[in-house]
Amino acid sequence: MRETYFDHIDFSNEQLRIMLDAKQAYETWVEAERELAAIPYNFQWKSIGGNNYLYQTPRKAPSFRAGMDSS
């Protein structure tokens, strides 16, 4: 495992818990973004003449790539 800046800082148990919670939340978000990007279509609502219609459209390519540095 490579050494990081944080390896030289003493964190309290509460700080470590918060960092772990944030890391887990970020990883869950990244996974959800990747799964969403893999779906080739999107659904949208459109109002026409006072009626609402749900229709399917092609998904646009994401403007960014969500991910973590794997090194």
LUMTI-703036 format. One record per residue: z, y, x of N, C-alpha, C in turn; residue number from 1; residue in three letters. Coordinates in steps of 0.2 Angstrom, whole numbers, plus 2048, in hexadecimal, padded with zeros to 3 digits. Atoms other than C-alpha are relative to their C-alpha. Example, Ala and Ser with C-alpha at 12.3 -4.5 7.8 and 13.67 -1.06 7.14 Angstrom:
<pt><n_z>800</n_z><n_y>7FA</n_y><n_x>804</n_x><ca_z>827</ca_z><ca_y>7EA</ca_y><ca_x>83E</ca_x><c_z>800</c_z><c_y>806</c_y><c_x>804</c_x><num>1</num><residuo>ala</residuo></pt>
<pt><n_z>7FF</n_z><n_y>7FA</n_y><n_x>7FC</n_x><ca_z>824</ca_z><ca_y>7FB</ca_y><ca_x>844</ca_x><c_z>803</c_z><c_y>805</c_y><c_x>7FC</c_x><num>2</num><residuo>ser</residuo></pt>
//
This chain:
<pt><n_z>800</n_z><n_y>7FA</n_y><n_x>804</n_x><ca_z>800</ca_z><ca_y>800</ca_y><ca_x>800</ca_x><c_z>800</c_z><c_y>806</c_y><c_x>804</c_x><num>1</num><residuo>met</residuo></pt>
<pt><n_z>801</n_z><n_y>7FA</n_y><n_x>7FC</n_x><ca_z>7FB</ca_z><ca_y>811</ca_y><ca_x>807</ca_x><c_z>806</c_z><c_y>805</c_y><c_x>7FF</c_x><num>2</num><residuo>arg</residuo></pt>
<pt><n_z>7FB</n_z><n_y>7FB</n_y><n_x>801</n_x><ca_z>808</ca_z><ca_y>81E</ca_y><ca_x>80A</ca_x><c_z>7FE</c_z><c_y>806</c_y><c_x>7FD</c_x><num>3</num><residuo>glu</residuo></pt>
<pt><n_z>801</n_z><n_y>7F9</n_y><n_x>804</n_x><ca_z>809</ca_z><ca_y>82E</ca_y><ca_x>7FF</ca_x><c_z>805</c_z><c_y>805</c_y><c_x>802</c_x><num>4</num><residuo>thr</residuo></pt>
<pt><n_z>7FC</n_z><n_y>7FB</n_y><n_x>800</n_x><ca_z>811</ca_z><ca_y>83E</ca_y><ca_x>7FF</ca_x><c_z>807</c_z><c_y>7FF</c_y><c_x>7FD</c_x><num>5</num><residuo>tyr</residuo></pt>
<pt><n_z>7FA</n_z><n_y>802</n_y><n_x>803</n_x><ca_z>81E</ca_z><ca_y>838</ca_y><ca_x>7F3</ca_x><c_z>804</c_z><c_y>7FB</c_y><c_x>803</c_x><num>6</num><residuo>phe</residuo></pt>
<pt><n_z>7FC</n_z><n_y>805</n_y><n_x>7FD</n_x><ca_z>824</ca_z><ca_y>82A</ca_y><ca_x>7FE</ca_x><c_z>806</c_z><c_y>804</c_y><c_x>804</c_x><num>7</num><residuo>asp</residuo></pt>
<pt><n_z>7FB</n_z><n_y>7FC</n_y><n_x>7FC</n_x><ca_z>82E</ca_z><ca_y>838</ca_y><ca_x>808</ca_x><c_z>804</c_z><c_y>804</c_y><c_x>7FC</c_x><num>8</num><residuo>his</residuo></pt>
<pt><n_z>7FB</n_z><n_y>7FC</n_y><n_x>804</n_x><ca_z>837</ca_z><ca_y>840</ca_y><ca_x>7F9</ca_x><c_z>805</c_z><c_y>7FB</c_y><c_x>7FC</c_x><num>9</num><residuo>ile</residuo></pt>
<pt><n_z>7FB</n_z><n_y>803</n_y><n_x>804</n_x><ca_z>847</ca_z><ca_y>83A</ca_y><ca_x>7F1</ca_x><c_z>800</c_z><c_y>802</c_y><c_x>7F9</c_x><num>10</num><residuo>asp</residuo></pt>
<pt><n_z>800</n_z><n_y>7FE</n_y><n_x>807</n_x><ca_z>845</ca_z><ca_y>83A</ca_y><ca_x>7DF</ca_x><c_z>806</c_z><c_y>7FD</c_y><c_x>7FC</c_x><num>11</num><residuo>phe</residuo></pt>
<pt><n_z>7FB</n_z><n_y>803</n_y><n_x>804</n_x><ca_z>853</ca_z><ca_y>837</ca_y><ca_x>7D2</ca_x><c_z>7FD</c_z><c_y>7FB</c_y><c_x>7FC</c_x><num>12</num><residuo>ser</residuo></pt>
<pt><n_z>802</n_z><n_y>805</n_y><n_x>805</n_x><ca_z>853</ca_z><ca_y>829</ca_y><ca_x>7C6</ca_x><c_z>7FC</c_z><c_y>803</c_y><c_x>7FA</c_x><num>13</num><residuo>asn</residuo></pt>
<pt><n_z>803</n_z><n_y>7FC</n_y><n_x>806</n_x><ca_z>84E</ca_z><ca_y>835</ca_y><ca_x>7B8</ca_x><c_z>7F9</c_z><c_y>802</c_y><c_x>802</c_x><num>14</num><residuo>glu</residuo></pt>
<pt><n_z>806</n_z><n_y>7FE</n_y><n_x>7FE</n_x><ca_z>840</ca_z><ca_y>83C</ca_y><ca_x>7C2</ca_x><c_z>7FB</c_z><c_y>7FA</c_y><c_x>801</c_x><num>15</num><residuo>gln</residuo></pt>
<pt><n_z>804</n_z><n_y>806</n_y><n_x>7FF</n_x><ca_z>839</ca_z><ca_y>82B</ca_y><ca_x>7C7</ca_x><c_z>7FE</c_z><c_y>7FD</c_y><c_x>7F9</c_x><num>16</num><residuo>leu</residuo></pt>
<pt><n_z>802</n_z><n_y>802</n_y><n_x>807</n_x><ca_z>83A</ca_z><ca_y>826</ca_y><ca_x>7B4</ca_x><c_z>7FB</c_z><c_y>804</c_y><c_x>7FD</c_x><num>17</num><residuo>arg</residuo></pt>
<pt><n_z>805</n_z><n_y>7FB</n_y><n_x>803</n_x><ca_z>830</ca_z><ca_y>835</ca_y><ca_x>7AF</ca_x><c_z>7F9</c_z><c_y>7FF</c_y><c_x>804</c_x><num>18</num><residuo>ile</residuo></pt>
<pt><n_z>806</n_z><n_y>801</n_y><n_x>7FC</n_x><ca_z>823</ca_z><ca_y>832</ca_y><ca_x>7BD</ca_x><c_z>7FD</c_z><c_y>7F9</c_y><c_x>7FD</c_x><num>19</num><residuo>met</residuo></pt>
<pt><n_z>803</n_z><n_y>806</n_y><n_x>802</n_x><ca_z>821</ca_z><ca_y>820</ca_y><ca_x>7B7</ca_x><c_z>7FD</c_z><c_y>800</c_y><c_x>7F9</c_x><num>20</num><residuo>leu</residuo></pt>
<pt><n_z>802</n_z><n_y>7FF</n_y><n_x>807</n_x><ca_z>820</ca_z><ca_y>825</ca_y><ca_x>7A5</ca_x><c_z>7F9</c_z><c_y>804</c_y><c_x>800</c_x><num>21</num><residuo>asp</residuo></pt>
<pt><n_z>806</n_z><n_y>7FC</n_y><n_x>800</n_x><ca_z>812</ca_z><ca_y>832</ca_y><ca_x>7A9</ca_x><c_z>7FB</c_z><c_y>7FC</c_y><c_x>803</c_x><num>22</num><residuo>ala</residuo></pt>
<pt><n_z>805</n_z><n_y>805</n_y><n_x>7FD</n_x><ca_z>809</ca_z><ca_y>825</ca_y><ca_x>7B4</ca_x><c_z>7FD</c_z><c_y>7FB</c_y><c_x>7FB</c_x><num>23</num><residuo>lys</residuo></pt>
<pt><n_z>802</n_z><n_y>805</n_y><n_x>805</n_x><ca_z>809</ca_z><ca_y>818</ca_y><ca_x>7A6</ca_x><c_z>7FC</c_z><c_y>804</c_y><c_x>7FA</c_x><num>24</num><residuo>gln</residuo></pt>
<pt><n_z>804</n_z><n_y>7FD</n_y><n_x>805</n_x><ca_z>803</ca_z><ca_y>825</ca_y><ca_x>799</ca_x><c_z>7F9</c_z><c_y>802</c_y><c_x>802</c_x><num>25</num><residuo>ala</residuo></pt>
<pt><n_z>807</n_z><n_y>7FE</n_y><n_x>7FE</n_x><ca_z>7F5</ca_z><ca_y>82B</ca_y><ca_x>7A4</ca_x><c_z>7FC</c_z><c_y>7FA</c_y><c_x>801</c_x><num>26</num><residuo>tyr</residuo></pt>
<pt><n_z>804</n_z><n_y>806</n_y><n_x>7FF</n_x><ca_z>7EF</ca_z><ca_y>819</ca_y><ca_x>7A8</ca_x><c_z>7FE</c_z><c_y>7FE</c_y><c_x>7F9</c_x><num>27</num><residuo>glu</residuo></pt>
<pt><n_z>801</n_z><n_y>801</n_y><n_x>807</n_x><ca_z>7F0</ca_z><ca_y>816</ca_y><ca_x>795</ca_x><c_z>7FA</c_z><c_y>804</c_y><c_x>7FD</c_x><num>28</num><residuo>thr</residuo></pt>
<pt><n_z>806</n_z><n_y>7FC</n_y><n_x>802</n_x><ca_z>7E5</ca_z><ca_y>825</ca_y><ca_x>792</ca_x><c_z>7FA</c_z><c_y>7FF</c_y><c_x>803</c_x><num>29</num><residuo>trp</residuo></pt>
<pt><n_z>806</n_z><n_y>801</n_y><n_x>7FC</n_x><ca_z>7D9</ca_z><ca_y>821</ca_y><ca_x>79F</ca_x><c_z>7FC</c_z><c_y>7FA</c_y><c_x>7FD</c_x><num>30</num><residuo>val</residuo></pt>
<pt><n_z>802</n_z><n_y>806</n_y><n_x>803</n_x><ca_z>7D7</ca_z><ca_y>80F</ca_y><ca_x>798</ca_x><c_z>7FC</c_z><c_y>802</c_y><c_x>7F9</c_x><num>31</num><residuo>glu</residuo></pt>
<pt><n_z>803</n_z><n_y>7FE</n_y><n_x>807</n_x><ca_z>7D4</ca_z><ca_y>817</ca_y><ca_x>786</ca_x><c_z>7FA</c_z><c_y>804</c_y><c_x>801</c_x><num>32</num><residuo>ala</residuo></pt>
<pt><n_z>806</n_z><n_y>7FC</n_y><n_x>7FF</n_x><ca_z>7C7</ca_z><ca_y>823</ca_y><ca_x>78C</ca_x><c_z>7FA</c_z><c_y>7FC</c_y><c_x>803</c_x><num>33</num><residuo>glu</residuo></pt>
<pt><n_z>805</n_z><n_y>805</n_y><n_x>7FE</n_x><ca_z>7BE</ca_z><ca_y>815</ca_y><ca_x>795</ca_x><c_z>7FD</c_z><c_y>7FC</c_y><c_x>7FA</c_x><num>34</num><residuo>arg</residuo></pt>
<pt><n_z>802</n_z><n_y>804</n_y><n_x>806</n_x><ca_z>7BE</ca_z><ca_y>80A</ca_y><ca_x>785</ca_x><c_z>7FC</c_z><c_y>805</c_y><c_x>7FB</c_x><num>35</num><residuo>glu</residuo></pt>
<pt><n_z>804</n_z><n_y>7FC</n_y><n_x>804</n_x><ca_z>7B8</ca_z><ca_y>819</ca_y><ca_x>77B</ca_x><c_z>7F9</c_z><c_y>802</c_y><c_x>802</c_x><num>36</num><residuo>leu</residuo></pt>
<pt><n_z>806</n_z><n_y>7FF</n_y><n_x>7FD</n_x><ca_z>7AA</ca_z><ca_y>81D</ca_y><ca_x>787</ca_x><c_z>7FB</c_z><c_y>7FA</c_y><c_x>800</c_x><num>37</num><residuo>ala</residuo></pt>
<pt><n_z>804</n_z><n_y>806</n_y><n_x>800</n_x><ca_z>7A4</ca_z><ca_y>80B</ca_y><ca_x>786</ca_x><c_z>7FD</c_z><c_y>7FF</c_y><c_x>7F9</c_x><num>38</num><residuo>ala</residuo></pt>
<pt><n_z>803</n_z><n_y>800</n_y><n_x>807</n_x><ca_z>7A0</ca_z><ca_y>80D</ca_y><ca_x>773</ca_x><c_z>7FA</c_z><c_y>804</c_y><c_x>800</c_x><num>39</num><residuo>ile</residuo></pt>
<pt><n_z>806</n_z><n_y>7FC</n_y><n_x>800</n_x><ca_z>78E</ca_z><ca_y>812</ca_y><ca_x>771</ca_x><c_z>7FF</c_z><c_y>804</c_y><c_x>7FA</c_x><num>40</num><residuo>pro</residuo></pt>
<pt><n_z>801</n_z><n_y>7FC</n_y><n_x>805</n_x><ca_z>790</ca_z><ca_y>81B</ca_y><ca_x>761</ca_x><c_z>806</c_z><c_y>804</c_y><c_x>7FE</c_x><num>41</num><residuo>tyr</residuo></pt>
<pt><n_z>7FA</n_z><n_y>7FC</n_y><n_x>802</n_x><ca_z>79B</ca_z><ca_y>828</ca_y><ca_x>758</ca_x><c_z>7FF</c_z><c_y>801</c_y><c_x>7F9</c_x><num>42</num><residuo>asn</residuo></pt>
<pt><n_z>800</n_z><n_y>7FE</n_y><n_x>807</n_x><ca_z>79F</ca_z><ca_y>82C</ca_y><ca_x>746</ca_x><c_z>802</c_z><c_y>807</c_y><c_x>7FF</c_x><num>43</num><residuo>phe</residuo></pt>
<pt><n_z>7FE</n_z><n_y>7F9</n_y><n_x>801</n_x><ca_z>7A0</ca_z><ca_y>83D</ca_y><ca_x>73F</ca_x><c_z>7FF</c_z><c_y>801</c_y><c_x>7F8</c_x><num>44</num><residuo>gln</residuo></pt>
<pt><n_z>801</n_z><n_y>7FE</n_y><n_x>807</n_x><ca_z>7A2</ca_z><ca_y>845</ca_y><ca_x>72E</ca_x><c_z>7FC</c_z><c_y>806</c_y><c_x>7FF</c_x><num>45</num><residuo>trp</residuo></pt>
<pt><n_z>805</n_z><n_y>7FB</n_y><n_x>801</n_x><ca_z>795</ca_z><ca_y>850</ca_y><ca_x>727</ca_x><c_z>800</c_z><c_y>802</c_y><c_x>7F8</c_x><num>46</num><residuo>lys</residuo></pt>
<pt><n_z>800</n_z><n_y>7FE</n_y><n_x>808</n_x><ca_z>796</ca_z><ca_y>85A</ca_y><ca_x>716</ca_x><c_z>7F9</c_z><c_y>803</c_y><c_x>7FF</c_x><num>47</num><residuo>ser</residuo></pt>
<pt><n_z>807</n_z><n_y>7FE</n_y><n_x>802</n_x><ca_z>785</ca_z><ca_y>85C</ca_y><ca_x>70D</ca_x><c_z>801</c_z><c_y>800</c_y><c_x>7F8</c_x><num>48</num><residuo>ile</residuo></pt>
<pt><n_z>800</n_z><n_y>7FE</n_y><n_x>807</n_x><ca_z>784</ca_z><ca_y>864</ca_y><ca_x>6FC</ca_x><c_z>807</c_z><c_y>7FE</c_y><c_x>7FD</c_x><num>49</num><residuo>gly</residuo></pt>
<pt><n_z>7FA</n_z><n_y>802</n_y><n_x>803</n_x><ca_z>797</ca_z><ca_y>862</ca_y><ca_x>6F9</ca_x><c_z>803</c_z><c_y>7F9</c_y><c_x>801</c_x><num>50</num><residuo>gly</residuo></pt>
<pt><n_z>7FE</n_z><n_y>807</n_y><n_x>7FF</n_x><ca_z>798</ca_z><ca_y>850</ca_y><ca_x>6FE</ca_x><c_z>801</c_z><c_y>7FF</c_y><c_x>807</c_x><num>51</num><residuo>asn</residuo></pt>
<pt><n_z>7FF</n_z><n_y>802</n_y><n_x>7F9</n_x><ca_z>79F</ca_z><ca_y>849</ca_y><ca_x>70E</ca_x><c_z>7FD</c_z><c_y>7F9</c_y><c_x>801</c_x><num>52</num><residuo>asn</residuo></pt>
<pt><n_z>803</n_z><n_y>807</n_y><n_x>7FE</n_x><ca_z>796</ca_z><ca_y>83B</ca_y><ca_x>717</ca_x><c_z>802</c_z><c_y>7FF</c_y><c_x>807</c_x><num>53</num><residuo>tyr</residuo></pt>
<pt><n_z>7FE</n_z><n_y>802</n_y><n_x>7F9</n_x><ca_z>79B</ca_z><ca_y>831</ca_y><ca_x>726</ca_x><c_z>7FA</c_z><c_y>7FD</c_y><c_x>803</c_x><num>54</num><residuo>leu</residuo></pt>
<pt><n_z>806</n_z><n_y>802</n_y><n_x>7FD</n_x><ca_z>78D</ca_z><ca_y>82E</ca_y><ca_x>732</ca_x><c_z>801</c_z><c_y>7FE</c_y><c_x>807</c_x><num>55</num><residuo>tyr</residuo></pt>
<pt><n_z>7FF</n_z><n_y>803</n_y><n_x>7F9</n_x><ca_z>78A</ca_z><ca_y>825</ca_y><ca_x>742</ca_x><c_z>7FB</c_z><c_y>804</c_y><c_x>804</c_x><num>56</num><residuo>gln</residuo></pt>
<pt><n_z>804</n_z><n_y>7FD</n_y><n_x>7FB</n_x><ca_z>783</ca_z><ca_y>82E</ca_y><ca_x>751</ca_x><c_z>800</c_z><c_y>7FD</c_y><c_x>807</c_x><num>57</num><residuo>thr</residuo></pt>
<pt><n_z>7FF</n_z><n_y>803</n_y><n_x>7F9</n_x><ca_z>77F</ca_z><ca_y>829</ca_y><ca_x>763</ca_x><c_z>806</c_z><c_y>804</c_y><c_x>804</c_x><num>58</num><residuo>pro</residuo></pt>
<pt><n_z>7FA</n_z><n_y>7FD</n_y><n_x>7FC</n_x><ca_z>78E</ca_z><ca_y>82D</ca_y><ca_x>76F</ca_x><c_z>7FC</c_z><c_y>803</c_y><c_x>806</c_x><num>59</num><residuo>arg</residuo></pt>
<pt><n_z>802</n_z><n_y>7FD</n_y><n_x>7FA</n_x><ca_z>78A</ca_z><ca_y>83A</ca_y><ca_x>77C</ca_x><c_z>804</c_z><c_y>7FE</c_y><c_x>806</c_x><num>60</num><residuo>lys</residuo></pt>
<pt><n_z>7FC</n_z><n_y>802</n_y><n_x>7F9</n_x><ca_z>78E</ca_z><ca_y>836</ca_y><ca_x>78E</ca_x><c_z>806</c_z><c_y>805</c_y><c_x>801</c_x><num>61</num><residuo>ala</residuo></pt>
<pt><n_z>7FA</n_z><n_y>7FB</n_y><n_x>7FE</n_x><ca_z>79F</ca_z><ca_y>83D</ca_y><ca_x>793</ca_x><c_z>7FE</c_z><c_y>804</c_y><c_x>805</c_x><num>62</num><residuo>pro</residuo></pt>
<pt><n_z>801</n_z><n_y>7FB</n_y><n_x>7FB</n_x><ca_z>79F</ca_z><ca_y>84C</ca_y><ca_x>79D</ca_x><c_z>804</c_z><c_y>7FF</c_y><c_x>806</c_x><num>63</num><residuo>ser</residuo></pt>
<pt><n_z>7FC</n_z><n_y>802</n_y><n_x>7FA</n_x><ca_z>7AC</ca_z><ca_y>845</ca_y><ca_x>7A9</ca_x><c_z>802</c_z><c_y>7F9</c_y><c_x>800</c_x><num>64</num><residuo>phe</residuo></pt>
<pt><n_z>7FE</n_z><n_y>807</n_y><n_x>7FF</n_x><ca_z>7B2</ca_z><ca_y>834</ca_y><ca_x>7AF</ca_x><c_z>807</c_z><c_y>800</c_y><c_x>801</c_x><num>65</num><residuo>arg</residuo></pt>
<pt><n_z>7F9</n_z><n_y>801</n_y><n_x>800</n_x><ca_z>7C4</ca_z><ca_y>830</ca_y><ca_x>7AB</ca_x><c_z>801</c_z><c_y>7FA</c_y><c_x>805</c_x><num>66</num><residuo>ala</residuo></pt>
<pt><n_z>7FF</n_z><n_y>806</n_y><n_x>7FC</n_x><ca_z>7CB</ca_z><ca_y>825</ca_y><ca_x>7B9</ca_x><c_z>805</c_z><c_y>802</c_y><c_x>805</c_x><num>67</num><residuo>gly</residuo></pt>
<pt><n_z>7FC</n_z><n_y>7FF</n_y><n_x>7FB</n_x><ca_z>7D7</ca_z><ca_y>823</ca_y><ca_x>7C7</ca_x><c_z>7FD</c_z><c_y>7FE</c_y><c_x>807</c_x><num>68</num><residuo>met</residuo></pt>
<pt><n_z>802</n_z><n_y>802</n_y><n_x>7F9</n_x><ca_z>7D4</ca_z><ca_y>822</ca_y><ca_x>7DA</ca_x><c_z>802</c_z><c_y>7F9</c_y><c_x>801</c_x><num>69</num><residuo>asp</residuo></pt>
<pt><n_z>7FE</n_z><n_y>807</n_y><n_x>7FF</n_x><ca_z>7D4</ca_z><ca_y>80F</ca_y><ca_x>7DD</ca_x><c_z>802</c_z><c_y>7FF</c_y><c_x>807</c_x><num>70</num><residuo>ser</residuo></pt>
<pt><n_z>7FF</n_z><n_y>802</n_y><n_x>7F9</n_x><ca_z>7D7</ca_z><ca_y>811</ca_y><ca_x>7F0</ca_x><c_z>808</c_z><c_y>800</c_y><c_x>801</c_x><num>71</num><residuo>ser</residuo></pt>
//
